[in-house]
Amino acid sequence: MNTPRSKFLWLIMLCSLFLTACGGGSSGSGDTDAGTETGKVQMIITDAEEDFLSYKIELLSVSLSNAAGREVDLLSTATEVDFVQYQDLSELFAIRSIPAGRYDSILLELDYSNAEIIIQDETGTPYFATPVDSDGNAITRFSLELQFGDAQSIIVNPARIASLTLDLDLSASNTILAFDPAEVLVEPFLMASVETETEREHRARGLLQSVDEVDSSFAVELLPMRLRNGSFGEVRLYTNSETLYEIDGLEFSGATGLSALAEMAVDTPVVAYGAYDEVSQAPLATQVFAGTSVPWDNKDVLRGTVTSRSGNSLTLAGAVIETAGGSALFARAIHLEVDDDTPVTGYRFGDANTGSLSVGQQILALGSFNQTAGEAENADIAGTFDATDGLVQMRLTSLLGSVESEQPLSLALGSINRRPIEIFDFSGTGSSTPEDADPAQYEIDTASLNTTNLQSGEWILVRGYPAAFGAAPDDFQAVSITDPGPDHFNASLSARWDPEAQDSINIDGSSLSLNLDEGGSQLRMARIPFWLSHGFELNSIEGTTESGRFAVQITGESITIYSNYTDFLVTLTNQLNLGEARQLTARGEYNSIDAVLTAGSLVVRF
């Protein structure tokens, strides 16, 4: 456990609940129950970026309670959740009417009895891992209770909808103990905040109920995840002239698309993507899929990234298959079959075909899954997926790489869609063999994007689409570049101490320094592959001066959370006087010059 790789894998669970108290209303301050009055709470699920290929567990219940002892459950039924699906977006999971009042405690129940946890090593090899506790026993259920420590709470009233987001940070939730046999130490953690996530893309999935063309909106009865039935509430989504639609395989935009949606029958499957407008706090749909374009409308579904292509046969490594019956499985590798007539959508609005599908492209395909008869579990090839009578949707691909040249831009790739570059075969991507894409000098078409601030050697994130198969160079067409600068990174820190460790954390004013002589840590940069980020050092940790999420957990007891860093430091100091910390996780901005992490999220476990 002293290698850089194993140090990275000291991970602890972090479930952040962003609880927004949305306005006043007739319930006043919300300090007491408001009789028979009710208000609505919308529950959203998301996750921080991590390298798990699948993390499927059952969410049994999410309960809120108040000082008077009233307890309400926000889930109508236990639900299987694959948190890996939420690393790039947040899903509107449920909308519930509950008694009005102030709720200051949260109870989360998780079931790992039938968990599917799939990890990958630095070569991209997947392993089906067994979740265990600190004594090496198989995990069953967890109950986690959270108390607010600085008078914050969620206020529910009839005036507006309160928002609650569950944020499970898998990098702060698990310790990978070994790959052979694969085992993961699971120690869940629950955190909450009164902040609303507005920057991340949101998804709403369900059945169409109505369309209001005058109000430019439509209503959806929610069915989150892969569910085909259930009662999760109704949400109204708003559109504008730039909203894109794909309905029964045809593409529309603006008012024309909304009119086409209005022609669809009630209970037509719909999936919408968008964001929350910061002014109105209303969900805005920027992309809408409906009818046969939705990934559960009587066809099997394949999600993954193309790792090689030969003719009309594409290979995807580490793909997820969802059958028409609603079940899901993971395939180490699978062949996707297309032909010249297979519809391809999602790129440049109507300007795509099967020739557009190249190595590195993230796709969602609808068709028929044909599993190889008698194959062993974890076989290299799970079978074939036939999309010749279905369709393929192109999704944005994410590249991580270091800048080789600034203008024209080229990268030394580290990963594509969080998969190591070694698993990709770029044969056939070029107009001739010498022109095949080179991951060490991957050429980016930046169009009108500003690249003047890029510096050689810095790591950047580029989102876009690989060039059509056989058309490189350029190798990739960028639609966005994330470049916060060479000296500042979004980063996460995981630290763990041996049971006999002393003076684990030292507090000097507002700074925390870690004594790791009897423990270990891993500082990871968000834009740099985990196997390359061990060279960064850490001098100290500071808490953000803005509202953050700071928590102290006593194992076996409830968790206390603070939005004020000073209040958190008081509790942390008192607890360190009683005993030694055993784990710490933090997320925030890392300054590589001063080697200081300014954390907006900080968890210490005793």
BELPELIN-V371236 format. One record per helix or strand. SS is the DSSP state (2 for helix, 1 for strand). FROM is the first residue (numbers start at 0). TO is the last residue. If there is no record, write none. Layout:
SS & FROM & TO
SS & FROM & TO
This chain:
2 & 3 & 7
1 & 9 & 9
1 & 13 & 19
1 & 37 & 46
1 & 53 & 64
1 & 70 & 72
1 & 78 & 81
2 & 82 & 85
1 & 88 & 98
1 & 100 & 102
1 & 104 & 119
1 & 125 & 131
1 & 137 & 137
1 & 140 & 147
1 & 153 & 155
1 & 161 & 168
2 & 169 & 171
1 & 173 & 178
1 & 181 & 185
1 & 189 & 192
1 & 200 & 211
1 & 216 & 221
1 & 233 & 237
1 & 243 & 246
1 & 249 & 252
2 & 253 & 261
1 & 268 & 275
1 & 282 & 289
2 & 290 & 292
1 & 299 & 309
1 & 312 & 321
1 & 327 & 336
1 & 342 & 344
2 & 353 & 355
1 & 361 & 370
1 & 382 & 394
1 & 396 & 404
1 & 409 & 415
1 & 418 & 419
2 & 420 & 422
1 & 429 & 429
2 & 432 & 434
2 & 438 & 440
1 & 441 & 444
1 & 458 & 465
1 & 471 & 471
1 & 475 & 481
1 & 487 & 496
1 & 504 & 507
1 & 510 & 513
1 & 518 & 524
2 & 529 & 534
1 & 539 & 542
1 & 548 & 552
1 & 558 & 561
2 & 564 & 575
1 & 582 & 590
1 & 595 & 604
